[in-house]
Amino acid sequence: MDTIVLKVGDFLDVAGARGHTTYEQMAAATGLGVGTLHRLRNGGPAGPAAIAKICHTYGVNFEAVFRFGTAAPKHAPRRLGHRTGAAA
C-alpha cells in the first residue's frame, strides 16, 4: 500500500535555502520534533500534521517535497536461526 513519504533531496534543498541544515533548525522552524524529522528523512510515512507544517513553513506545495510511495520498514528483518556471540 502506498503512503506519503518525504522527497528528501528536494526537502533538503528547500530547507537549506532558508539556512536550515540541521535537524534542530528544521524542528524549530516547522514545530515538528527532531525525531519526527529524522523518521521522515529516513523514509518513514508522513502524517497530515507534518505535511501541513512543512508545506506552510517553507511555502511549498505538496508535490514539491512529498510523493506517494512505500515507507521504509521500521527495522531490518531479523534472520532466524542465526545467533551472534558465544554459544551457551
N, CA, C and O of each residue as an XYZ file, in Angstrom:
352
protein
N       0.832     -1.181      0.000
C       0.000      0.000      0.000
C       0.882      1.251      0.000
O       1.855      1.341      0.749
N       0.532      2.185     -0.830
C       1.287      3.436     -0.882
C       0.939      4.324      0.299
O      -0.170      4.289      0.831
N       1.911      5.110      0.683
C       1.733      6.111      1.729
C       2.429      7.376      1.253
O       2.963      7.411      0.145
N       2.428      8.386      2.058
C       3.085      9.643      1.687
C       4.451      9.676      2.341
O       4.584      9.488      3.550
N       5.473      9.920      1.517
C       6.838      9.992      2.031
C       7.505     11.281      1.543
O       7.131     11.858      0.522
N       8.483     11.695      2.297
C       9.228     12.913      2.003
C      10.191     12.688      0.839
O      10.875     11.666      0.790
N      10.246     13.626     -0.087
C      11.284     13.612     -1.120
C      12.490     14.306     -0.483
O      12.604     15.531     -0.513
N      13.367     13.517      0.082
C      14.416     14.022      0.966
C      15.304     15.057      0.280
O      15.534     16.129      0.839
N      15.801     14.764     -0.902
C      16.684     15.703     -1.595
C      16.014     17.040     -1.842
O      16.617     18.092     -1.632
N      14.765     17.000     -2.288
C      14.031     18.245     -2.543
C      13.772     19.012     -1.245
O      13.877     20.237     -1.200
N      13.431     18.266     -0.190
C      13.201     18.910      1.106
C      14.476     19.579      1.624
O      14.438     20.709      2.110
N      15.600     18.872      1.516
C      16.855     19.449      1.996
C      17.243     20.689      1.193
O      17.813     21.630      1.746
N      16.942     20.698     -0.096
C      17.196     21.892     -0.911
C      16.359     23.072     -0.425
O      16.863     24.186     -0.282
N      15.071     22.815     -0.173
C      14.159     23.873      0.277
C      14.565     24.382      1.659
O      14.650     25.591      1.877
N      14.814     23.469      2.583
C      15.206     23.857      3.942
C      16.560     24.554      3.940
O      16.752     25.551      4.636
N      17.491     24.031      3.160
C      18.818     24.631      3.084
C      18.799     26.038      2.524
O      19.620     26.873      2.905
N      17.861     26.309      1.615
C      17.739     27.661      1.062
C      17.344     28.669      2.141
O      17.587     29.866      1.996
N      16.732     28.179      3.226
C      16.371     29.039      4.353
C      17.433     29.001      5.449
O      17.257     29.603      6.509
N      18.527     28.297      5.197
C      19.588     28.206      6.190
C      19.361     27.132      7.229
O      20.064     27.082      8.238
N      18.379     26.266      6.990
C      18.074     25.192      7.941
C      18.780     23.928      7.470
O      18.298     23.230      6.577
N      19.918     23.642      8.073
C      20.712     22.498      7.646
C      20.805     21.395      8.698
O      21.315     20.313      8.408
N      20.330     21.646      9.897
C      20.371     20.627     10.952
C      18.951     20.234     11.344
O      17.995     20.968     11.096
N      18.835     19.058     11.962
C      17.529     18.623     12.461
C      16.953     19.657     13.419
O      15.756     19.946     13.383
N      17.800     20.211     14.268
C      17.336     21.174     15.266
C      16.777     22.438     14.619
O      15.746     22.954     15.052
N      17.449     22.937     13.589
C      16.960     24.131     12.890
C      15.641     23.851     12.179
O      14.730     24.678     12.204
N      15.543     22.698     11.553
C      14.305     22.324     10.863
C      13.167     22.137     11.855
O      12.035     22.541     11.589
N      13.463     21.528     12.995
C      12.455     21.314     14.029
C      11.947     22.644     14.578
O      10.743     22.832     14.746
N      12.867     23.561     14.856
C      12.468     24.870     15.383
C      11.603     25.629     14.378
O      10.637     26.291     14.759
N      11.949     25.533     13.104
C      11.203     26.258     12.074
C       9.815     25.669     11.844
O       8.843     26.409     11.693
N       9.719     24.345     11.818
C       8.456     23.693     11.479
C       7.557     23.428     12.674
O       6.343     23.296     12.520
N       8.137     23.349     13.859
C       7.361     22.968     15.033
C       7.237     21.462     15.185
O       6.515     20.985     16.061
N       7.930     20.711     14.345
C       7.953     19.256     14.457
C       9.094     18.837     15.370
O      10.050     19.589     15.559
N       8.999     17.663     15.926
C      10.068     17.149     16.756
C      11.240     16.669     15.918
O      11.075     16.300     14.755
N      12.413     16.675     16.510
C      13.602     16.175     15.832
C      13.397     14.717     15.429
O      13.800     14.312     14.339
N      12.781     13.940     16.292
C      12.517     12.532     15.990
C      11.603     12.353     14.790
O      11.801     11.447     13.981
N      10.608     13.212     14.677
C       9.699     13.153     13.529
C      10.450     13.459     12.245
O      10.285     12.761     11.245
N      11.272     14.494     12.268
C      12.058     14.828     11.077
C      13.031     13.713     10.731
O      13.231     13.410      9.555
N      13.627     13.112     11.721
C      14.544     12.001     11.486
C      13.803     10.846     10.803
O      14.298     10.267      9.836
N      12.616     10.521     11.315
C      11.818      9.444     10.729
C      11.446      9.752      9.285
O      11.552      8.886      8.416
N      11.009     10.987      9.024
C      10.636     11.382      7.669
C      11.832     11.314      6.721
O      11.716     10.817      5.601
N      12.972     11.811      7.175
C      14.166     11.823      6.324
C      14.725     10.418      6.083
O      15.517     10.208      5.165
N      14.309      9.468      6.908
C      14.745      8.084      6.722
C      13.681      7.231      6.045
O      13.749      6.003      6.090
N      12.694      7.875      5.417
C      11.716      7.144      4.625
C      10.445      6.748      5.326
O       9.649      5.987      4.777
N      10.232      7.253      6.548
C       9.010      6.937      7.272
C       7.813      7.659      6.697
O       7.972      8.633      5.961
N       6.615      7.197      7.021
C       5.401      7.812      6.481
C       5.155      9.195      7.079
O       5.454      9.447      8.246
N       4.605     10.083      6.256
C       4.291     11.448      6.699
C       2.803     11.553      7.003
O       1.965     11.148      6.197
N       2.487     12.093      8.159
C       1.100     12.313      8.547
C       0.626     13.696      8.125
O       1.430     14.531      7.710
N      -0.675     13.939      8.230
C      -1.237     15.220      7.797
C      -0.637     16.437      8.498
O      -0.405     17.463      7.858
N      -0.382     16.338      9.803
C       0.166     17.490     10.528
C       1.580     17.820     10.052
O       1.916     18.990      9.864
N       2.401     16.800      9.859
C       3.771     17.033      9.389
C       3.767     17.623      7.986
O       4.538     18.536      7.691
N       2.909     17.109      7.130
C       2.806     17.627      5.762
C       2.425     19.100      5.791
O       3.050     19.925      5.124
N       1.401     19.425      6.563
C       0.929     20.810      6.634
C       2.005     21.738      7.183
O       2.211     22.827      6.647
N       2.694     21.324      8.244
C       3.715     22.174      8.855
C       4.881     22.418      7.907
O       5.374     23.541      7.803
N       5.321     21.379      7.219
C       6.453     21.542      6.291
C       6.056     22.433      5.119
O       6.789     23.356      4.763
N       4.911     22.163      4.524
C       4.473     22.974      3.376
C       4.260     24.435      3.769
O       4.648     25.340      3.030
N       3.647     24.664      4.923
C       3.397     26.040      5.377
C       4.708     26.758      5.718
O       4.915     27.900      5.307
N       5.579     26.098      6.457
C       6.836     26.719      6.881
C       7.688     27.144      5.698
O       8.245     28.242      5.685
N       7.788     26.268      4.702
C       8.681     26.545      3.584
C       7.966     27.114      2.361
O       8.598     27.357      1.333
N       6.663     27.326      2.463
C       5.923     27.951      1.375
C       5.933     27.151      0.085
O       6.027     27.717     -1.004
N       5.835     25.832      0.211
C       5.847     24.962     -0.965
C       4.559     24.155     -1.025
O       3.880     23.970     -0.015
N       4.234     23.680     -2.213
C       3.071     22.813     -2.330
C       3.479     21.366     -2.050
O       4.665     21.040     -1.983
N       2.492     20.527     -1.892
C       2.701     19.120     -1.545
C       3.690     18.438     -2.485
O       4.627     17.778     -2.036
N       3.478     18.601     -3.785
C       4.284     17.899     -4.781
C       5.756     18.299     -4.759
O       6.608     17.561     -5.254
N       6.055     19.456     -4.192
C       7.446     19.927     -4.154
C       8.317     19.085     -3.232
O       9.506     18.909     -3.497
N       7.741     18.561     -2.151
C       8.572     17.863     -1.167
C       8.022     16.509     -0.713
O       8.652     15.831      0.099
N       6.853     16.108     -1.228
C       6.280     14.813     -0.855
C       5.899     14.036     -2.104
O       5.712     14.599     -3.182
N       5.791     12.717     -1.922
C       5.339     11.848     -3.005
C       4.605     10.659     -2.394
O       4.738     10.368     -1.205
N       3.840      9.990     -3.222
C       3.219      8.743     -2.802
C       4.200      7.620     -3.087
O       4.743      7.529     -4.189
N       4.425      6.780     -2.115
C       5.375      5.687     -2.278
C       5.262      4.722     -1.121
O       4.302      4.769     -0.351
N       6.229      3.860     -1.001
C       6.262      2.871      0.069
C       7.193      3.373      1.163
O       8.340      3.740      0.906
N       6.685      3.382      2.375
C       7.507      3.813      3.512
C       8.567      2.770      3.792
O       8.357      1.578      3.568
N       9.700      3.222      4.280
C      10.788      2.319      4.665
C      10.350      1.504      5.870
O       9.621      2.014      6.722
N      10.781      0.233      5.963
C      10.428     -0.567      7.136
C      11.058      0.032      8.384
O      12.111      0.666      8.317
N      10.404     -0.175      9.525
C      10.920      0.362     10.783
C      12.269     -0.240     11.140
O      13.169      0.469     11.590
N      12.411     -1.516     10.944
C      13.655     -2.211     11.274
C      13.933     -3.234     10.184
O      13.017     -3.736      9.533
N      15.202     -3.530      9.999
C      15.565     -4.579      9.051
C      15.084     -5.914      9.611
O      15.198     -6.159     10.812
N      14.550     -6.772      8.757
C      14.085     -8.069      9.264
C      15.235     -8.883      9.834
O      16.356     -8.852      9.325
N      14.936     -9.602     10.891
C      15.951    -10.445     11.525
C      16.044    -11.770     10.796
O      15.053    -12.294     10.288
N      17.230    -12.288     10.755
C      17.439    -13.610     10.170
C      17.248    -14.638     11.267
O      17.950    -14.607     12.278
N      16.314    -15.540     11.079
C      16.040    -16.557     12.084
C      17.080    -17.655     12.025
O      17.613    -17.963     10.959
N      17.364    -18.242     13.170
C      18.278    -19.366     13.234
C      19.744    -18.990     13.347
O      20.593    -19.877     13.433
N      20.062    -17.727     13.348
C      21.445    -17.285     13.466
C      21.610    -16.482     14.751
O      20.875    -15.530     15.012
N      22.585    -16.888     15.538
C      22.855    -16.178     16.782
C      24.244    -15.580     16.687
O      25.139    -16.133     16.047
N      24.402    -14.462     17.325
C      25.726    -13.865     17.400
C      26.232    -14.000     18.816
O      25.442    -14.155     19.747
N      27.505    -13.945     18.987
C      28.094    -14.029     20.306
C      28.445    -15.470     20.660
O      28.362    -16.365     19.819
N      28.834    -15.680     21.904
C      29.267    -17.002     22.362
C      28.082    -17.930     22.497
O      26.983    -17.499     22.846
N      28.300    -19.194     22.222
C      27.250    -20.194     22.384
C      27.057    -20.482     23.861
O      28.011    -20.451     24.638
N      25.816    -20.763     24.248
C      25.507    -21.009     25.656
C      25.870    -22.400     26.062
O      25.676    -22.776     27.218
